[in-house]
């Protein structure tokens, strides 16, 4: 595993080893930093001349889980696995139901818009856009801490139907979403490379790597292996030097609603949702004197709700803002899984 390094102006430099990062922190030549993905980085306190090398990121899209891998000419910098957002479709339906029900009650509502404003315009369904946009947000966050040059994506294809011109060319949200994703990547000045599914299979055979059938297992061989072989095919790496990975789960922040869906005792509907808790943005990573690294959730009786940095489990509902040291804002819960092969080797040595 490599530690991302930023210069004084937060410009990404070549990542370093954990041992050197600890030495720089101990000598006061660097300070700690977490980005929105929850990845630990260091920011140098002195000026250096960048000497960046060729780094390629591979992306293996999926319906539930996605694989990520950053590969240089020899070393593997980072592996990742992320969950895709699945709540958008149901959330949009709930919002529409609440909006329609308010029109029959004596409360505030916006005027009905019966004219379809998106008629004759190409658009992406909200649930599909959320998934592709999540990939883009992860990519942009990695770009801010690691000097990437090329992007390799597995070009997934929708199921086609014989003699169905409209379905095959226009109807599939998958096709519309991925073309938007490709255009956006090119607009970020990346060199985009595409690989088909059978090409990824051939690359796994060439590198003599296997893929597990347990797609939800947070290991290198589930999804990151496909991302690695695609990136290594472009960068020229011979074998993966890192099998550990980061597991990213998006933190869901509920939209601000006029009130809760169900009224409480007395017919009172309390307000619900939002992104601010006691003038602090929800999802802010803080260091609490008792609970350690955690992020801010909701608020109750002028107290903050803190959640575990990795699991999302609520730790307390009575934290004072003055007891929290603000670090940065995160949008994903992050868990690092070490190399299982290396851990097994070390356990055998200890025994």
C-alpha positions in Angstrom: 0.0 0.0 0.0 1.2 3.5 -0.8 0.3 6.7 1.0 -0.8 9.6 -1.2 1.4 12.8 -1.0 0.4 16.4 -1.6 2.6 19.4 -1.8 2.1 22.7 0.0 -0.6 23.7 -2.7 -2.3 20.3 -2.4 -1.0 19.3 -5.8 -0.7 15.5 -6.0 2.8 14.0 -6.0 4.0 10.4 -6.3 2.7 8.3 -3.4 5.2 7.0 -0.8 5.6 4.1 1.5 3.9 4.0 5.0 7.4 4.0 6.7 8.5 7.1 4.9 5.2 8.8 5.6 5.5 8.1 9.3 9.1 9.5 9.3 8.0 12.7 7.6 5.2 13.1 10.1 7.5 12.5 13.0 10.1 15.0 11.7 7.4 17.7 11.2 7.9 17.8 7.4 4.3 16.7 6.7 0.9 16.9 8.3 -2.0 14.4 8.1 -5.0 14.8 5.8 -8.1 12.8 4.9 -9.9 13.3 1.6 -13.6 12.7 1.0 -13.0 9.0 0.3 -11.6 8.6 3.7 -8.1 7.9 2.4 -5.3 9.0 4.6 -2.8 11.3 2.9 0.1 13.6 4.0 0.7 17.2 3.0 4.3 18.3 2.8 5.3 21.4 4.7 8.2 22.3 2.4 8.5 23.0 -1.3 9.5 20.1 -3.7 9.8 19.7 -7.4 7.3 17.1 -8.7 8.7 14.0 -10.4 5.5 12.2 -11.3 5.5 8.9 -13.1 3.1 7.1 -15.4 0.0 6.0 -13.4 -3.1 4.3 -14.8 -6.4 3.7 -13.0 -8.6 0.8 -14.0 -12.4 0.8 -13.4 -14.6 -2.3 -13.4 -18.2 -1.1 -13.4 -20.9 -3.3 -11.9 -24.6 -3.2 -10.8 -23.9 -3.6 -7.1 -20.1 -3.5 -6.7 -17.3 -1.9 -8.6 -13.5 -2.5 -8.8 -10.7 0.1 -8.8 -7.0 -0.2 -9.2 -4.1 2.3 -9.7 -1.1 0.8 -11.3 2.3 2.2 -12.3 5.0 0.7 -14.5 5.9 -1.7 -11.7 4.1 -1.0 -8.5 0.5 -1.2 -7.5 -0.5 2.0 -5.8 -4.0 1.4 -4.6 -6.9 -1.1 -5.0 -10.5 -0.4 -4.2 -14.0 -1.7 -4.1 -17.1 0.4 -3.9 -20.8 -0.1 -3.4 -23.2 1.5 -5.9 -26.0 3.8 -4.7 -29.3 1.9 -4.9 -31.7 4.1 -2.9 -32.4 6.7 -5.6 -35.3 5.1 -7.4 -37.3 4.5 -4.2 -36.4 8.0 -2.9 -37.7 9.6 -6.1 -40.9 7.7 -5.9 -41.4 8.6 -2.2 -40.7 12.3 -3.0 -43.3 12.2 -5.8 -45.9 10.6 -3.6 -45.4 13.1 -0.8 -45.6 16.0 -3.2 -48.8 14.8 -4.7 -50.4 14.2 -1.3 -49.5 17.7 -0.2 -51.7 19.1 -2.9 -54.8 17.9 -1.2 -53.8 19.3 2.3 -53.8 22.8 3.6 -50.0 23.3 3.6 -47.3 24.7 1.4 -46.8 23.1 -2.0 -45.2 24.1 -5.2 -47.5 24.6 -8.3 -48.1 21.5 -10.3 -46.1 21.2 -13.5 -48.2 19.2 -15.8 -46.1 20.1 -18.9 -43.2 17.7 -19.3 -40.2 20.0 -19.4 -37.9 17.1 -20.6 -39.9 16.2 -23.6 -37.8 15.8 -26.8 -34.6 16.0 -24.6 -32.2 13.3 -24.0 -31.9 12.5 -20.3 -30.6 9.8 -18.0 -33.0 8.2 -15.4 -32.1 9.4 -11.8 -31.1 6.0 -10.6 -28.8 5.4 -13.6 -27.3 8.9 -13.3 -26.6 8.4 -9.6 -24.6 5.2 -10.3 -22.5 6.7 -13.1 -22.1 10.0 -11.2 -20.8 8.1 -8.1 -18.1 6.6 -10.3 -17.2 10.0 -11.5 -17.0 11.5 -8.0 -14.7 8.7 -6.8 -12.5 9.3 -9.8 -12.3 13.0 -9.2 -11.5 12.5 -5.5 -8.7 10.1 -6.4 -7.4 12.5 -9.1 -7.0 15.2 -6.4 -4.5 13.0 -4.4 -2.8 10.9 -7.0 -1.3 12.2 -10.3 -3.3 10.0 -12.8 -2.7 10.2 -16.5 -4.9 7.4 -18.1 -8.2 5.8 -17.3 -9.2 2.2 -18.4 -12.9 1.2 -18.2 -14.5 -2.1 -19.0 -17.0 -1.3 -21.7 -20.1 -3.1 -20.4 -22.9 -3.7 -22.9 -26.6 -3.8 -22.4 -28.6 -6.9 -23.5 -29.7 -6.5 -27.1 -32.9 -7.8 -28.7 -33.2 -9.1 -32.2 -35.1 -6.9 -34.6 -35.7 -4.2 -31.9 -34.1 -1.0 -33.2 -35.5 1.3 -30.6 -34.5 -0.9 -27.7 -31.0 -1.5 -29.0 -30.2 2.1 -29.8 -32.1 4.3 -27.4 -34.0 2.5 -24.7 -31.2 1.2 -22.6 -30.3 3.5 -19.7 -27.0 1.7 -19.4 -25.9 2.8 -22.8 -26.9 6.4 -22.3 -25.2 6.6 -18.9 -21.9 5.1 -20.0 -21.6 7.4 -23.0 -22.1 10.4 -20.7 -19.5 8.9 -18.3 -17.0 8.5 -21.2 -17.5 12.1 -22.4 -17.0 13.5 -18.9 -13.8 11.5 -18.5 -12.4 12.9 -21.7 -13.3 16.4 -20.6 -11.1 15.9 -17.6 -8.0 15.6 -19.9 -7.6 11.9 -19.3 -6.6 9.4 -22.0 -9.5 7.0 -22.0 -9.0 3.3 -22.9 -11.9 0.8 -23.3 -11.8 -2.9 -22.8 -14.6 -5.4 -23.5 -15.6 -8.2 -21.2 -13.9 -10.9 -23.2 -10.7 -8.8 -23.4 -10.7 -8.5 -19.6 -11.0 -12.3 -19.4 -8.1 -12.8 -21.7 -6.0 -10.4 -19.7 -6.7 -12.3 -16.5 -5.5 -15.5 -18.2 -2.4 -13.7 -19.5 -1.5 -12.5 -16.0 -2.5 -15.9 -14.5 -5.0 -14.3 -12.1 -8.3 -15.7 -11.0 -11.6 -14.1 -10.2 -13.8 -15.3 -7.3 -17.5 -16.1 -7.8 -18.3 -14.3 -4.5 -18.9 -10.8 -5.9 -19.8 -9.2 -2.5 -16.6 -10.4 -0.8 -14.2 -7.5 -0.1 -11.1 -9.1 -1.5 -8.8 -8.3 -4.5 -10.0 -11.2 -6.6 -13.7 -10.1 -6.6 -13.7 -6.9 -8.6 -10.3 -5.2 -8.2 -8.6 -7.9 -10.2 -10.4 -6.9 -13.4 -9.5 -3.3 -12.8 -5.9 -4.3 -12.2 -5.4 -6.3 -15.4 -6.9 -3.5 -17.5 -4.6 -0.9 -15.9 -1.5 -3.1 -16.1 -2.2 -3.8 -19.7 -1.7 0.0 -20.3 1.0 0.7 -17.8 3.1 -2.3 -18.5 3.2 -3.8 -14.9 4.0 -7.5 -14.7 2.3 -8.6 -11.5 0.2 -7.0 -8.6 2.5 -5.9 -5.8 -0.5 -5.1 -3.5 -3.6 -7.3 -2.8 -5.1 -5.2 0.0 -7.9 -2.8 -0.9 -10.1 0.0 0.3 -13.8 -0.7 0.6 -16.0 2.4 0.0 -19.6 2.7 1.1 -21.4 5.9 0.2 -22.9 7.8 3.1 -26.5 8.5 2.5 -27.6 12.0 3.5 -31.4 12.4 3.5 -32.8 15.3 1.5 -34.5 18.1 3.4 -38.2 17.3 3.5 -41.1 19.5 4.6 -41.9 17.0 7.3 -41.8 13.3 8.1 -43.8 10.9 6.0 -45.9 9.7 9.0 -47.3 12.1 11.7 -46.5 11.5 15.3 -48.8 11.8 18.4 -51.3 14.6 18.0 -51.0 14.7 14.2 -47.7 16.6 14.4 -45.4 16.1 11.4 -41.8 17.0 12.4 -39.4 18.4 9.8 -36.9 15.8 8.5 -33.6 15.7 6.6 -31.1 18.3 5.7 -27.3 18.6 5.5 -26.6 20.9 8.5 -26.3 19.9 12.2 -25.6 22.8 14.6 -23.9 24.8 11.8 -21.7 21.9 10.9 -22.1 19.9 7.6 -23.2 16.4 8.1 -20.5 13.9 7.1 -17.7 16.1 8.5 -14.9 13.9 9.8 -14.0 14.8 13.4 -11.8 13.6 16.2 -13.7 13.2 19.4 -11.8 13.0 22.7 -13.8 9.8 23.6 -15.0 8.2 20.4 -12.0 9.0 18.2 -12.4 9.3 14.5 -16.1 9.6 13.6 -18.4 11.7 11.4 -21.3 14.0 12.1 -24.8 12.8 11.6 -28.0 14.4 12.9 -28.7 16.5 15.9 -30.9 16.1 19.0 -31.5 18.7 21.8 -28.5 20.8 20.8 -26.2 17.8 20.7 -24.5 16.1 17.8 -24.9 12.5 16.7 -21.6 10.8 15.9 -21.2 7.7 13.7 -18.3 5.3 13.4 -15.8 6.2 10.7 -15.8 2.8 9.1 -19.1 1.0 10.0 -21.4 3.9 10.2 -22.8 2.7 13.5 -24.1 5.5 15.7 -21.7 6.1 18.7 -23.5 8.8 20.6 -26.3 11.4 20.3 -25.0 13.7 23.0 -21.7 15.0 21.6 -20.9 18.7 22.1 -19.5 20.6 19.2 -16.7 22.0 21.3 -15.5 18.4 22.0 -14.9 17.7 18.3 -11.8 18.6 16.3 -12.9 19.2 12.7 -10.7 17.4 10.2 -12.4 17.3 6.8 -15.7 16.4 5.1 -16.2 12.8 3.8 -18.8 11.3 1.6 -17.9 7.6 1.9 -17.3 5.3 4.8 -13.9 3.6 4.2 -12.6 0.3 5.5 -9.1 -1.0 4.6 -8.7 -4.7 4.1 -5.1 -5.9 4.3 -3.6 -8.4 2.0 -5.0 -11.8 3.2 -2.1 -13.7 1.8 0.4 -11.5 3.6 -1.6 -11.7 6.8 -1.7 -15.6 6.6 2.1 -15.6 6.0 2.7 -13.4 9.1 0.5 -15.5 11.2 2.4 -18.7 10.2 5.6 -16.9 11.2 4.3 -16.0 14.6 3.1 -19.6 15.2 
